[in-house]
Amino acid sequence: MKRIKIAERPNWKESAENLGFKFHTIDGEAYWDESAYYQFTLKQIENDLEDPTQELHDMCMDLAEKVVNSEELLTRLAIPAQFHDLVRTSWREGHPHFYGRMDFSYNGKGPAKLLELNYDTPTSLYESSAFQWLWLEEQIRRGVFPANVDQYNSIEDTMSQAFRHMKTALGFNQPFYFSSTKHSDEDKATVEYMRDIATQAGHETKFIALEDIGLNEKKLFVDVEDNHIPYLFKLHAWEHIFLEENGPYVGNSTTAFIEPAWKSILSNKGIMPLLWEAHPGHPNLLPTYFEKDPTSKLDRGWVRKPFFSREGANIEVCEPNGKRHRVDGPYTDAPYIRQRYHKLAQFEGNYTLIGSWVIGDKACGIGIREDSTLITKDTSRFLPHVIVG
């Protein structure tokens, strides 16, 4: 695994804008960064990232089966009691899911270490799938790379397969709505990309802003024209839905939600101590426990994370040498976990995080983020990668 500097493509920003990738720059700073790329061997990809991702995903699915059958475990994951039946039913009836992302620390040597799961509302999908593949194709056409250079990236093809399966095998034959908040360009771009793939796979699709979803007199979810919403991909976390005014109506609605309610089991960081309890000593897991006192001083060599943190918010790190790091944020009203510190790989002063994608139960690609600090945030840069040898 190497980090290699490279010249940026001429006019790549114009290309990104034309393709709808308008969040390539955030607050004047680069988010998409093609001034360098990461290089892997095929063995590193297959043995150290793809295979562990698949194994860990299968372990997570086994654990979900255990959790839905346990009131105690559902409670430990801070899922409100009034929604236990919803979560349980969505699992037992086999409500389909679509995607997830695992975040790993990996430096090219030894086992990759799973830091957390993003299994309900993961982003960085478009740049992981379409835009970094476009970058590779253009660099090959320009003669920068030979034609046999590859990338671990079958994300778009696997997405297409998953959407076709929903239509042909699961009967998604009515309008399929895709939804995100009005206030996030990144979320809207992610949803529109997914919607485009679904349309190509044969679905009739519509976009609706989350804020525009309503209830009719029968307490069914409807769009702005009062049309029933039969299928809904919502880039909106279940822990928020559980607390919202319309949350109690989800259980009796006839809307099929993607992601389904059982994803609330895998989408909060409370799943990490349960994984460790179930598989202590697993080479891809870090010792992780439920935090008994989140107000206590964090010991050396540990990381404290809220169950529902996003983009590094409210995470606290104490390195083995006692140096402390913390990112403020809004996630202060939920339980916490404590995870053994494992330093992110560092290349030329940049801390590197690998996001490994699972689409429809299949490991299928990676995206790489880097930051000048130990905690990866929403502004951390995204860099492309290649496979050589």
GIFEN-V621312 format. One record per helix or strand of 3 or more residues. SS is the DSSP state (@ for helix, = for strand). FROM is the first residue (numbers start at 0). LEN is the number of residues. If there is no record, write none. Layout:
ss->[SS SS]
from->[FROM FROM]
len->[LEN LEN]
//
This chain:
ss->[= @ = @ @ @ = = @ @ = @ = @ = @ @ = @ @ = = = = = = = = = =]
from->[1 11 35 41 70 80 98 112 124 154 175 184 204 209 230 237 246 255 260 269 287 301 315 323 335 344 349 361 380 384]
len->[4 7 5 27 6 12 7 6 17 14 5 16 5 3 4 4 3 3 4 9 3 5 3 3 5 3 10 10 3 3]
//
